[in-house]
Amino acid sequence: MDIYERVIGRDPQGHQRVFAPTLLECTQEAEAYVRRRPDTGPLSNWTFSLQRFEDETLLNEEALT
């Protein structure tokens, strides 16, 4: 059984746009995404969640911000 985690960032409309191993990296990815796609901003309205997977199956998701 392989268990892994990732942080995902969702834009204000709730669409998953970025993911990374840590909250810091995911926030940086989201900043870069908003620069390229200003229509997905503002970054302050994004949400970030921690997802846990086991063998590619989502176990749970918890909000970080």
C-alpha positions in Angstrom: 0.0 0.0 0.0 1.4 3.4 -1.0 0.0 6.4 0.9 0.9 9.9 -0.3 -0.3 13.4 0.3 -0.6 16.5 -1.9 -1.9 20.0 -1.5 -4.3 21.3 -4.1 -5.3 24.8 -4.9 -8.8 25.7 -6.1 -9.7 29.0 -7.8 -12.6 31.1 -6.4 -15.1 29.1 -8.6 -13.9 25.9 -7.0 -11.9 24.5 -9.9 -8.8 22.6 -9.1 -5.9 24.4 -10.8 -2.6 23.5 -9.1 -1.1 20.9 -6.8 2.2 20.4 -5.0 3.8 18.4 -2.2 3.6 21.3 0.3 1.3 24.3 1.1 4.2 26.8 0.3 4.9 25.2 -3.1 1.2 25.1 -3.9 0.7 28.7 -3.0 3.7 29.7 -5.2 2.2 27.7 -8.1 -1.2 29.4 -7.6 0.5 32.8 -7.6 2.2 32.0 -10.9 -1.1 30.6 -12.3 -3.0 33.8 -11.4 -0.3 35.9 -13.1 -0.8 33.9 -16.3 -4.6 33.7 -15.9 -5.8 36.9 -14.1 -9.4 35.8 -14.6 -8.8 33.1 -11.9 -7.9 35.7 -9.2 -7.7 37.1 -6.8 -5.4 34.7 -5.0 -6.9 35.7 -1.6 -10.1 33.9 -2.7 -8.4 30.6 -3.5 -8.7 27.6 -1.2 -6.1 25.1 -0.4 -6.6 21.5 0.8 -4.5 18.5 1.8 -5.5 15.3 0.0 -4.4 11.8 1.2 -4.3 9.0 -1.3 -3.8 5.2 -0.9 -3.0 3.3 -4.1 -4.4 6.2 -6.2 -7.7 6.2 -4.2 -8.6 9.4 -2.4 -8.9 8.7 1.3 -9.8 12.1 2.6 -9.4 15.9 2.0 -9.0 18.6 4.7 -9.1 22.3 4.2 -5.9 24.2 5.0 -7.0 27.7 4.5 
